[in-house]
């Protein structure tokens, strides 16, 4: 199972859990599994099939450039990170 890191801004939806093991072969499947465990969290992660602009998702330290379709391996680390803009 992949190790998933949840940012503080979403921890209220997970009962305070910030790291957990989740099965899934893609970011989409990981989010679907999170939704089963924590109803309502998927809407905080994506909208209309697109990752919300307030989040960045990485898989094994690389940006999830394929969005929800980004592959996830059984020993991958998936991080949901708050997007920090700059200027």
C-alpha positions as CSV (number, residue, x, y, z in Angstrom):
1,X,0.0,0.0,0.0
2,X,1.1,3.5,-0.7
3,X,2.0,5.9,2.2
4,X,-0.2,9.0,1.9
5,X,0.7,12.2,3.7
6,X,-2.3,14.6,4.4
7,X,-1.7,18.3,4.9
8,X,-2.8,20.1,8.0
9,X,-5.5,21.9,6.0
10,X,-7.2,18.6,5.3
11,X,-6.6,16.9,8.7
12,X,-9.9,18.1,10.0
13,X,-11.5,15.7,7.4
14,X,-9.4,12.8,8.6
15,X,-10.0,13.1,12.3
16,X,-6.5,14.5,12.6
17,X,-4.7,11.7,10.8
18,X,-1.8,13.1,8.8
19,X,-0.2,9.8,7.4
20,X,-1.8,6.6,6.4
21,X,-1.4,3.5,4.2
22,X,-3.8,3.5,1.3
23,X,-4.3,0.9,-1.6
24,X,-4.5,2.2,-5.1
25,X,-2.8,2.1,-8.5
26,X,-3.3,5.8,-9.3
27,X,-3.9,9.1,-7.6
28,X,-7.6,8.7,-8.5
29,X,-7.8,5.3,-6.8
30,X,-6.1,6.7,-3.7
31,X,-8.5,9.6,-3.5
32,X,-11.5,7.2,-4.0
33,X,-10.2,5.1,-1.1
34,X,-9.7,8.2,1.1
35,X,-13.3,9.1,0.3
36,X,-14.5,5.7,1.5
37,X,-12.7,6.2,4.8
38,X,-13.4,9.9,5.1
39,X,-16.6,10.9,3.3
40,X,-16.4,14.4,1.8
41,X,-12.6,14.6,1.5
42,X,-12.5,13.9,-2.3
43,X,-14.3,17.2,-2.9
44,X,-11.5,19.0,-1.0
45,X,-8.9,17.3,-3.2
46,X,-10.5,17.6,-6.7
47,X,-13.4,19.2,-8.5
48,X,-14.6,18.1,-11.9
49,X,-11.7,15.6,-12.3
50,X,-9.1,18.3,-11.7
51,X,-6.9,18.7,-8.7
52,X,-8.0,21.8,-6.8
53,X,-5.7,24.8,-7.3
54,X,-5.0,24.9,-3.5
55,X,-3.2,21.6,-3.6
56,X,-0.2,20.0,-5.3
57,X,0.2,16.2,-5.3
58,X,3.5,14.4,-5.6
59,X,4.2,10.7,-6.0
60,X,7.6,9.6,-4.9
61,X,8.8,13.2,-4.9
62,X,7.7,14.0,-8.4
63,X,4.7,16.3,-9.3
64,X,1.7,14.3,-10.3
65,X,1.7,15.8,-13.8
66,X,-1.0,13.4,-15.1
67,X,-3.3,14.7,-12.3
68,X,-5.6,12.0,-10.9
69,X,-4.4,9.5,-13.5
70,X,-0.8,9.6,-12.2
71,X,0.3,6.0,-11.5
72,X,1.0,5.0,-7.9
73,X,3.1,2.0,-7.0
74,X,2.5,-0.3,-4.0
75,X,5.4,1.2,-2.1
76,X,5.0,4.8,-3.3
77,X,4.8,7.9,-1.1
78,X,1.9,10.2,-2.1
79,X,2.0,13.7,-0.6
80,X,-0.9,16.1,-0.8
81,X,0.7,19.5,-0.2
82,X,-0.8,23.0,0.0
83,X,0.0,25.1,-3.0
84,X,2.2,28.1,-2.1
85,X,2.1,30.8,-4.8
86,X,4.8,33.4,-5.1
87,X,5.5,36.5,-7.0
